């Protein structure tokens, strides 16, 4: 799908509701800047640990 096709499909979509938030595979709702920052810090720590173990 091209960007133009996506824009056309979303042209008549309504605005997001208060519950339209990203949800991670483990069920965490990324519904505030603080929660997103904590999730990114956790992700960075996991990646660093995986890299230190040689699991890259």
C-alpha positions in Angstrom: 0.0 0.0 0.0 1.4 3.4 -0.9 1.2 6.4 1.3 -1.4 7.9 -1.1 -3.6 4.9 -0.8 -3.4 5.0 3.0 -4.3 8.7 3.0 -7.3 8.1 0.7 -8.5 5.2 2.9 -8.2 7.3 6.1 -9.7 10.5 4.6 -13.1 9.9 6.0 -12.0 8.3 9.3 -13.1 9.9 12.5 -10.7 11.4 15.0 -9.0 9.0 17.4 -10.8 8.2 20.7 -9.3 8.3 24.1 -8.7 4.5 24.0 -6.9 4.6 20.7 -3.4 3.9 22.0 -0.6 1.5 21.0 -0.6 -1.8 23.0 2.5 -3.9 23.2 2.5 -7.7 22.7 2.6 -8.1 26.5 -0.5 -6.0 26.9 1.1 -2.7 28.1 -0.9 0.3 27.0 1.4 3.1 25.8 -1.0 5.9 26.8 1.3 8.6 28.1 4.7 10.1 27.3 6.0 8.7 30.7 4.8 5.2 29.9 6.4 5.3 26.4 9.7 6.6 27.8 9.7 3.8 30.4 8.9 1.2 27.7 11.7 2.5 25.5 14.2 2.4 28.4 13.2 -1.2 29.1 13.6 -2.0 25.5 17.0 -0.4 25.4 18.1 -2.3 28.5 16.9 -5.6 27.0 18.8 -4.9 23.8 21.9 -4.0 25.7 21.7 -7.2 27.8 21.1 -9.3 24.6 24.1 -7.7 23.0 26.3 -8.3 26.0 25.4 -12.0 25.9 26.3 -12.2 22.3 22.7 -12.8 21.2 22.5 -10.0 18.7 
